Amino acid sequence: MVINLYNLQQYVTTPLWNVIGVIEGTIPDEVVILGNHRDAWVAGGAGDPNSGSAVLNEVVRSFGEALKAGWKPLRTIVFASWDGEEYGLLGSTEWVEDNLPWLSKANVAYLNVDVAATGSSFKTSASPLLNKVIYEATGLVQSPNQTVKGQTVRDVWDGVIRTMGSGSDFTAFQDFAGVASVDLGFARGPKDAVYHYHSNYDSFDWMDRFGDPGWHYHVAAAKLWALIASYLVETPVLPLNATDYAIGLGVYLDRIKPAAEKLPADTHFSFKPLEQSIAKLFDAAVLFDAYTADLTRRLNEDIPWYHWWKKVRLYFETRVANSKYKALERQFLYEEGLDGRSWFKHVVFAPGLWTGYAGATYPGLVESLEAGDVGNAEVRRYCFPARSVIVC
């Protein structure tokens, strides 16, 4: 059999357009960004990206209804419809690079939904700072696939929050700008119809008949996205958790230790300095999270008007605490970047060197160990400065 394959390409230069919407909050330098890309590999793209685009439109509409009712958010909300994602994350990357000083100062979190619904299995990856918010939101939204009446998404989910890799628009935020990010959606489960990724079969008809009949998972994704955003926007003390980050760092370290076992027997390499840094960060994180929990309690106290100075003090305490939470993720940026790919600045998260979209933890250290370069691994064995940021 002989197959003649013709690959027709159109090599043209064309503009890309990001569409950005903003709802101004009371606090201008604390910003939550929600984003989805709208370009597709194929004409349909019902799952990737149009399920996410449909959900983004619904989230925008819901916040618009709240504005009509007189609501004003505590923090500023930015909605982003990215262009050029399929060509290498171009739209979001250029926007992040252009706005880096502002993002570094103001951006609390980036919430990404690429493919909102192609099945029944909830999947998410995130910075550990956002674990608490994800668990809260999934515990409030009813699951479309209940086996027991009243089950939430959290009840039927395996509870696994994956590490950040690449392949979508969160990459520039997390790996380059050091903004705590999350990516979420409902993916194919073991009994769901096959999802034809990046194919002409990713059509409205497939979605309507097989991917999400009744569009229930689209609705659930919209609720989750809006709740996570609202929680981050409206809670006076940011609902982030530094302790989860410290715990995560320890878990990630245990995962990479086998890489050192492949070194020659006469080679000495110790993870002890890194373990000590993580332990110090954990101690500081526990104290800081306890402090912010107490700060939240004090904010809810009924303070008489004639103790006005207590309210002023609480305001400044809250601002300082929130600034420390915002700054924590940035502390894991290394200006020189990873070896051979200096654009990636984050020392904890990056796409794997040979794994495509899949996330790698401590990438610089792991790549040095796998290459047998112990000297470089010693350099890459970072002692994290994050502890100093969250000391009360």
N, C-alpha and C positions, 0 to 999 in steps of 0.2 A: 504494500500500500504506500502511495506517495501522497503527502499532504503539502499543499502550497499555502504558506502562511504569509499574508501581507500585513505589515504593521504600518498603518497610516498615522503619521504624527503631523501636527500643525505647530510649527515653531514660530510663535508670535509673542510679542511683548504687549501685555495688556495690564491695565490698572487693577489693583485689588482694593476693595472697599470694606473697612470695618464700620459697623453701625453701633454707635455708643449712645446710651441713654443714662441720664443721671437724675436721681432724686436727692436733693440737698438735705442733709441732716442738720440737727442742732450742733453736733460736734463735727466740724469740717475736716479735722485731721485724723479721723478714724473712719476708714472706708472699707466696705465689704463689696467685692466684685463677683458677679455671676456671669458666666460665659459659655457659649456654644458656637461651633462653627456651622455655616450654612452651605458651604460648597461641598459637592459630592463627586465621587469618581464617575458615577453613572447618572443617567437622566432621572432615575427614581430616587434612590437614596432614602427610602422610607425609614429604615432603621438608622443608618449612618449618613447624614446627621439629622434627618428631618424629624425623627421622633424627639430628639433633643431640642430642635428648633421649635417644634409645636409646644413642647412643655415650657420652654423659655417664654414664648408668647403668652401662655396662660399665666405664668408667674408674674410677668409684667402687668397683664390685665388685672390680676388680683390686687397687686399693690396699687394700681391705678384706682380701683374701686375704693380702697382704703383712703387714698388721698382725697377723693371726692367726698368722703364722709368726714373729712377734717383732720385726718391723721397726719402727723409729721414724724418721720423716723428720728431716733436719737442719733444714729450715725448715717453717714452718706452711703447711698447704694448706687453702684454702677452696673448697668446691664450691657453686655458686649455680645454682638453677633459678629464672629470672626470670619474673615475671608481667607482663602489660600491655605487652609489647614492641610489639605491633601497634598499640597506641593511642598510640604516641609515646615508646617506650622508658621508660615510666613506672616500672616496677619497679626496673630497674637504676639509673636516674637518681636516684630518691628515695633509694635505698640508698647510692649514692656520696655524695650531698650530706649525708646523715645521718652518714656515717662518714668525712668528709673529713679531719679532723685525724689520725685513725689511719692512713688510707690514705697520706696524705702522708708519714708517718713510716716506715711499715712495708712498703708494697706494692711488691714487686720488679717484678712483671709481671702483666698480666691476659691470659688465654688464652681466646679466644672461639670457639665453634663454633656457628653458627646453623643453616645447612643443611649437614649432613655429607656427603650423597651424593645427587646427582640426575644423575650422569653419570660419565664417566671422566677428566675433565680436572682435575688438581689446581690449585687457585687459592688464593692467600694474599695478604693485605696486612698490613703490620706496620711498627712503628717500626724504623728501621735498627739500633737497639741489639740487636734480636733476630735479625738476619739470620743470624748464626753458628749460633745454636741451631736455626733452621729448616733450614739446609743440613745440619747434623749429623743431625737426626732423619730427614729425607727420604732420606738416604743409608743408613739402617739398615733401613727398612721395604720389604719386597718389594712391587713394583707388581702390582696385579691384571691389568693389561693389558700383559704383557711381550711384546715381539717377539723378544727374545733371552733365553734362560733366565738367571734370576738378576738381572734388571734391578730396580733399586730405583725408588721414586717419584721420586727425584732424577734418575735416568737418563732417564726418559721425560717429565719436566717441563721446561717452557721456561726455568725458573730465574728467572722474573720475580717479584719481590716488589713488589706494588703499594703505592701510598701510601694512608694511612688517610683514609677519608671519613666516611660515617655510614651509617645504615640498620640498625644492629644495636647490641647492648648494649655494645660496646667504646667507644661514643661518649663517654659520661660519664667513663670512665677516661682515655682518651687526650686528649680535647679540653678537658675541664674540670678533671680532677685531675692531669694530667700524669704518668700511669702508662704506661710502655711496654707496648704492647698488640699482639696478633696476632689475626687472624681467618683461619680456614682451612676448607677443605672441598673435596669433589670436585664440580665443576659439569658442565654439559652440554658435551660435546665436539662437533666438527663432524659426526661420524657417529652421534651418540647420538640417542635418542628425544627428541621435543620435551617440555620440562618445562612443565607448566601451572601457572605461578606464581600463588599466591593464588587457586586455582580448586578447585572440588569434584572436579576430575579428579586433584588431588594426593592420591591415595588409596593405601591399602595395596596394592590390586590393581595399580595403575599401577607402584608401586615394585617389587613382586614380579615383574612381567612385563617391565617396560621400564626402570625407573630404575636398579635394581641387582639383577638376577637372581642369586640365590646369595648376596647380601648381602656380597659381597667388599669393596666400597668402604666399607661401614660398618665392617668389621673393620680395614681399613687406616687409616681416620680415627681409630678408637679407639687404635690403636698409635701413630700420630703424636702425638696429643694427650697420651697417657700418657708417651711418651718425652720430649717437650718439657718437660712438667711435671717429670718425674723429673730431667732434666738441670739444670733451674733449681733444684730443691729440694735435690739431693744434692751438687752440685759446691761444694766449700768456697769457692773464689774464684768469684764469679758469672761465668758464661760469657757475659757481654755484651761488646760491642765498640764502643768510642767512635770508633775510626777509621772504621768503616762509617758512623757517623752524620755525621761531618765530610765524608766523600766524598759521601754522599747530599745534604747541604746544597748542595754545589757543583753536583751534577747538577740538583737542583731549581731552582737559580738560573739555570742555562743555559736551562731550559725556560721561565722567565717573562720572560726578557729581551726577547723580541719584543713584549711588552705595552708597553714603553717606546718602541718604534719607531712606535707609532701616535700619539704625542704630536705637537703642532705642531712644525714644523721649527725655530722659534726658541726652543723650550723646551729647557733644559738639565737633564738628570737623570743622575746617575752612580751606578752600582752599586759603585763602588770601595770605599767604607767597609764595605759588606757583604762584599765579596770579601776584604778585609783581615781582617775578623773571622773568616771561615770559615777562612782560611789559618792564623791564630793558633790556632784551635780544632784544626785538623788536626795542627799540630806538637805541641800538648799531648796530643792523643789518641794519637798514635803513641807518644810517650814513656810515657804512662800504660798503654796496652795492653801494651807491652814490659815495663814494671814488673810488671804483674799476671801476665804469663806467667812471669817469673822468680820471682815470689812463689809461684806454683803449683809450680814446680820445687823450690823450697826446702821447701815443705810436704811433698813426697814424699821428702825426704832422711831417712835413718835417723839421727836425732839421739840420742845416748846419754842415759840418764836423768839423769846428773850435769850435763848442760848444759841443765837444766830451764828456765833463764832464756831460752834461745833459743826454746823452744817458746812461752813466754809472749809474747815479742816478736812471733813469727810470728802468734799469735792476734790481737794488737792490730793488727798490720799488715793482716791479712785483714779485720778488722771495719771499719777505716778505708777500705780500698779498696772494699769492698762498699757502704759508705755513700755513697761518691762515685759509684759506678755508679748506685745508686738515685736520687741527687739530680740526675743529669744531665738526665733528661727534664723534671723540674720547672723547670729553668732557662729553658725556652722558654715558660713561662706568663707572660701579661701581665695583671695584675690588672684593668685596665679593660676587657679583652676587645676583640673586634672591633667596628668601627663598625656600629651598628644592630643588633647581636646580641651583646650583652656577655657572655652566658653562655659563649660559646666563647672560651676563654682562651689556647689554644695558637697561637703565632705562625707555626708551620711547617705544621701540619695543621689542616684544617677541611673540612666539606662545602662544595662550591662554592655560591656565592650563588644561581646559577640552574641548577645541575646535579644537584640532588637528592642521591642517595647518593654520587655520584662525589667523590673527594677533590680538594682544591685545596691547593697548596703556597704558602707565604708569602701567605695569603689577604688580609690587611690591605693589604699592599703592592700586590698585583695589582689588587684592587678599586679602590684609589685611582688607579692608573695608568689603568685602563680608564675611570674616570670623568673623567679629565683633571685630577684634583686633585693637582697636583705638590706643593703645600705639604703636604698630608696624607701623600703618598708619602714626602716627606723625613722626616716624623715616624715613619712606619712602617718606615723603612729601619733596622731594628734592628741594633745592635752587640751580639751575643750575649754574655752574661756567663758562658756555660758553661765557657769555658777555665779560669777561676779555680777551678772545682769539681774538675777532674781533674788539676790540677798536683800532682805528687808532693811 
